């Protein structure tokens, strides 16, 4: 069988992206380059943290930490301006860690060397399993994350003897006033071939926004997620076809979409 060229691997496939607009653009461009038709429907809005002073103070006092862990690319983006302002040259003793490839890439692109990140089993549990994080007694660690995010890392690292500060770099909320009617019209007349969701929060909001109007339409559309936790949550909602990309980076998502499109 002749392999379909990568440039047309998503030819005319309509792909719904639920990321916030600022994060959806690059993925939408990658889908377009692969021949697909990206449809942006952000089900999350990123805002500054409820108390911005906590992020400011933690960043100003960055030298007190031995390790800074970033939970998501958004945590990197929301912290970066302050970080660069106060620390054009980072403390030499400070190490950085990330929970996955997308977060690692965001740090690396900012010129920050990442000492530790899971090569597989992405997420907090994968990071905690790394040999370097087994002996952390006496270390002072900052975890940069979103409000209401994962609560796995801090308790475990404290149990291992570290002093841990949780630093909220942003908060997420559901958007209001989304133009749902055009999306429903497109879905019902032209069809949407797949949905891409990269966080449980965005998927939960999509369910609450869209599910009340047409659960069948939503649940029968193939859904692409980026973690086992998301897979399990989507399954509990009743999605019929759930596929998992290797990571949250755009190339991994487009690769997963392309493989599915080619097989289909």
SELOVO-164484 format. One record per residue: residue in one letter; x, z, y negated of N, C-alpha, C in turn. Coordinates in pm, whole numbers, plus 50000, padded with zeros to 5 digits. Atoms other than C-alpha are relative to their C-alpha. Example, Ala and Ser with C-alpha at 12.3 -4.5 7.8 and 13.67 -1.06 7.14 Angstrom:
<rs>
A500895000050119512305078050450500905000049880;S499184999450119513675071450106499235007349891;
</rs>
This chain:
<rs>
X500845000050119500005000050000500885000049875;X499235000750122501354991049659499675011749909;X500224988450086501815021249435499594995649861;X500505003350134499915019849110501045004149897;X499024996550101502265018648809499595012649924;X500304987550069502575051748627499274997849869;X500585002550132501535035548299498504998250007;X501445001849988498045028948436499415009650102;X500444990849895497755058448673498725007349965;X501254993650041494905073148468499104990149928;X500715010450073493445040148354498515002949990;X501424998150033490085046448185499405013050052;X500514987049959489805081548326499765008749876;X500314991250112488065104548078500325014450041;X499504986849966489805138248080499655009849888;X500394989950097488315168347904501075010849993;X498964990050023490945191747753499405011649924;X500644988350064489845227147668500985008349919;X499024992650079493045238447496499634999949851;X500155000750146493035247347124500604987049947;X499595013150052493535216446908501514998749989;X498565000950023497145224346819500774998150130;X499335001049870498085227247187499534987950080;X500585011049922495875198847309500604986549963;X499565013050049497485171347105501064993650089;X498925005649919500655167247310499504996050138;X500565003549869498735167947639499114987749988;X500845011850022496225143047499500844987449987;X499115011650015499085119847399500564995850135;X499445003149868500585122347749498954993450089;X501085006149923497215114047906499754985849951;X500185013550055496815084347672501104990650046;X498885008249956500285071647764499884996150147;X500225003149858499235073148129498754991450019;X501165008849991496205051448049498665007049996;X501264992650000493615079048034499395001249861;X500734997950125491105088247766499805015049981;X500144985550020491575124047642498825003349910;X501124995050080488545142647509500285014749971;X499674986250037489425174347318498745008049969;X501134991150022486865202247337500555014250009;X499314987149995488695234347242499045011550023;X500844988549972487095264747398500705013249966;X499274988350048489655288447247500504997549858;X499375000250131490795296046894501075010850000;X498904990550008494145312846838500065005849858;X499954993150128494235338746558501175009849999;X498954989950007496815363246430499505012950064;X500444987649933496775397146604499205008949906;X500824990950080494385424046488500845008449905;X499074992650085497345443746353501334992549994;X498775007950010500055419146242501255008349977;X498844991650028502315448146141500775003850127;X499324996649874503045456246506500984989050038;X499115011249971504475421446562501154999649900;X498975000450104506345422946230501055010850025;X499064989049981507905456846302500854998250125;X499255002349876508855448146659501064989349981;X499055010850024510525416246540501125004349907;X498974994950091512325432946252500995009150073;X499184990549925513635459146495500434994450136;X499725006749873514495433946766501265005350068;X498724995649943517995447846811499885012650084;X500174987849920516585479846962499694996950147;X500415003749864515495460547272501164994250080;X499055006249908517525450447574499464986950057;X500645011649940515015424847699498694997049928;X501275004550058512225404647538499344990450099;X500745008249904509615390147773498854993249926;X501105007550061507235362747660499044995450109;X501035002249900503965358347844499464985849999;X500615013350011502915323847719500684991949891;X499495008150111503975294247502499395004049867;X500654995850124501445306647247500695012449943;X499274988250047503255340147229501304996049932;X498775005150062506435320847153499684993949864;X500335006850126504815299046887499585009849892;X500514990550100503085328246716501075009949953;X498944990650036506275349146708501184993149932;X498775007250034508775322146623500355000549852;X499705000350144508435320446243500595013349954;X499494986850037508965357946207501375002350063;X498754998149927511715358046468501164992949929;X498955007950065513695330546295500315005249860;X499804994850136513185346345953500955011950000;X499204987750000514725379846045501254999050088;X498885000949908517085368546318500484985550017;X499445013749986518735334746243501064999650111;X499094998349886521365347546486499475012050080;X500614989549919519855367646771501025010550041;X499084989649952521365400946882500694995650130;X499235005549887524105392547130499665006750133;X500294992849876523035419047382498604997150054;X501415001749963519375408447392499814988450098;X500345010249903518145389347697498534996149984;X501375004950008514995368147714499524995950139;X500615003849873512625362848005498634993849971;X501295006950015509505341448053499294999850133;X500774999249877506685340648304499824986450069;X500205013149939506675303048367500774989249929;X499245011250054508055268748290499604996549858;X500465003450134505885262447984500575009649897;X499464989950091506985294947821501514998649988;X498555002150002510585288747919500364988249913;X499735012050081510465254147764499785002849852;X500264996950141508945267547442501165007949940;X498854992350048511785292647408501244991349990;X498825008649999514455267347502499974990049885;X500145009650110513115242047252500255006549864;X499744992650124513445269146987501465004549991;X498604996450001517105273147074500315013750057;X499834986749941516645305647267500294998750149;X499645000649858518395309147602499165009850081;X500834991749913516155322347877500835004150122;X499174995049890517995344348124499265000050132;X500744998749876515205349048377498594994549988;X501395004749986512025331248478499804996050146;X500245003549859510385325048817500074984950019;X499925014449969511215291348972498764995450075;X501285002549935507985293749172499185012849985;X500864988350017505095318249189499975004349854;X499984997350142504765315548813498995010949964;X500874989350047503215344848629500735013450003;X499414986750008503805381948588500565004750133;X499554995349868504065389048961501274992650043;X498805007649967506605361149007501215005049923;X498904994750081508705374748721500455013650053;X499674986649950508535410248859500754999550133;X499335001149870509785397749195501464995849988;X498625004450016513065384949048500975011750019;X499024989349978516155404949154500445006849871;X499504994550126517205409648790499095010749941;X500954990550057514075429748713499685011550095;X500234988949907514295453549006500615013049948;X499304988250051516745477448835499984999649848;X500145000550146515545482448478499965014049939;X500044986250050515775520348445500885001449877;X499264997750122516825529948093499974988549901;X500075011350092516215495547944498805001249908;X501105000550097514055490847634499514985549996;X500545013549982511785460847686498794997849909;X501175004150079509365442847454499304988650072;X500785010649938506565421947601499114993849892;X500765007250101505165395847361498874992550069;X501135006049932501655385747463498784999749909;X501235000250075498085380147348499165012350029;X500924988849979495495407247303499064996950117;X500885001749886493495412347619500634992150113;X499325007649896496105394347829500385008550120;X499604993549875497805404148152500485014349977;X499594986050010498265441348207500785004150125;X499264997649876500545438448510501445004249972;X498584998050022504065437748367500355014149952;X499604987450064504185468648147499935012050094;X500054988349910502945494548401501054999550109;X499035001149891505195481148674501425002649950;X498664997950055508305480448453500215014549961;X499904985650031507555515848337500245008050128;X499804993249872507315526748699501454998650048;X498625002449961510775511948748500995006849905;X499134992050086512105533748468500294994449863;X499755005950132512045511148163499075005949895;X500854997150114510725519647820499434986649952;X500635013050025508205492147743499065000849880;X500925001650112506505481847417499244986950018;X500825012049997503605457547433499764995549857;X500095005450136503655435347125498994988650000;X501025010450006500505415547053500374989849892;X499595010750091501495382346897498824991749951;X501175007950037498005367246877498775005550070;X501244997049929494405370746978499204987250016;X500805011849967491955345947126498525003149979;X501444998350013488315340647049499334986750031;X500775012349973485605315847141499624993549868;X500375006950124484905289346879498495000449978;X501415001250034481605286546699499764986449936;X500365012650064479795255446585500584987650065;X499505012049932481225231946847498914989550011;X500965011049990479555197846853499774997050148;X500235001449856478165200547205499204987650034;X500875011449969475595172547183500784987250029;X499235012149968478155143847162500715001050135;X499334998349871480035158547458499014998150114;X501025001449896476855161447666499574985550015;X500395014149995475875125847575501044991850074;X498925007249931479285112847685500015003450148;X499964995349861479195133548003498884993650082;X501175004849927475725121548099499934984850007;X500115014750004476095084748002501254993150055;X498765006649958479755075148050500715007850110;X499374991549899480865104448264501345005549953;X498684994150018483855127548247500615001550138;X499405000749867486275123348535500665013050042;X499324987549964488125156548517500075009149878;X499834989750103488505188748319501385006350019;X498744992649995491845204848233499815013049925;X500074986850062491815242148165501255007850038;X498734993649972494985262648132499995015149979;X500104985450004493695298148095498625004350047;X501294994749956490955319648242499065001449882;X500834998250119489725326747890499344986949958;X500575012850041489255289847807498954995350101;X500975004049898487475283748138498745008549990;X501154991250018485245313948086499144995649883;X500755004650118484275301347740499314986750026;X500645012749965483615266247874498745002550083;X501144996549916481315281548135498855005549916;X501054994150083479445301647874499394990049903;X500505010050096479155272247633499214989150072;X500555011749934478415244247877499025003750112;X500794996549882476935262648175498535002249971;X501394997150033473765272647995499184987249983;X500695012750020472935235847936499924991650128;X500015008449879473935218648259501095004850095;X499024994649906475695238848528500384989850106;X499735009849894475385211048784501024989849955;X499075009850054477165185948563501395005849991;X498724993450016479945210648492500675002650135;X499414995849873480465223148846500354988350091;X499715011749917480495188348998501134991449945;X498885007450058483305176248770501315006250050;X498724994549954486835180048919500695007949890;X499374990950095488675208648751501475002050037;X498574997749981492455211448707500395013149932;X499564987050051493935246448665501505001350023;X498534998949993497475260048648500485012950067;X499584987849932497465292448848499025003450112;X500874995849891496075308249162498875008649949;X501054991650057494185333548952498884991449940;X501005009250055492455304948770499234993250112;X500655006449885491745287749101498935009150058;X500954990449942490085319049236498795002149910;X501104998050095488025323748921499074987950000;X500815012249998486865287448920499174999150127;X500724999949872485905290649286498825009549994;X501094990150009483825321549207498864994749914;X501065005950084481935301548942499214989450075;X500695010149921481085274649197500474985849979;X499475013650016483255244949098500244993950139;X499935006749870483155219549382501394994650032;X498675005849980486585203549332500965006749903;X499034992850082489475224949207501394995850044;X498635004149970493035212149187500955007949911;X499064991550073496125231149074501284992449970;X498735005950042499005216948873501135009950028;X498864991449967502505230348943500315010049889;X499774991050113502745245548595499154995449882;X500815003250117501215244848248500634989549910;X499385010050087503665219748102499264986750014;X500815012250007502135186548002500334990350113;X499595009649897504155165548247499445003950137;X500514995549871503075187048542498504997550011;X501445002349999499415184248443499694985250016;X500235014449988499585146548396500384995050139;X499605003749864501435143348728498905003450100;X501094996049909498675162648907498784991049981;X501125009150029496005141548735500254986250060;X499675013349952497805109548829499924999050152;X500074999949854498165119049195498565000150047;X501424999549965494485127649212499314986549972;X500615012650039493495095649029500364988950098;X499535010349910495595074049259499335001250137;X500634997749870494205089949576498514996749995;X501445002250013490665087749442499694985149992;
</rs>
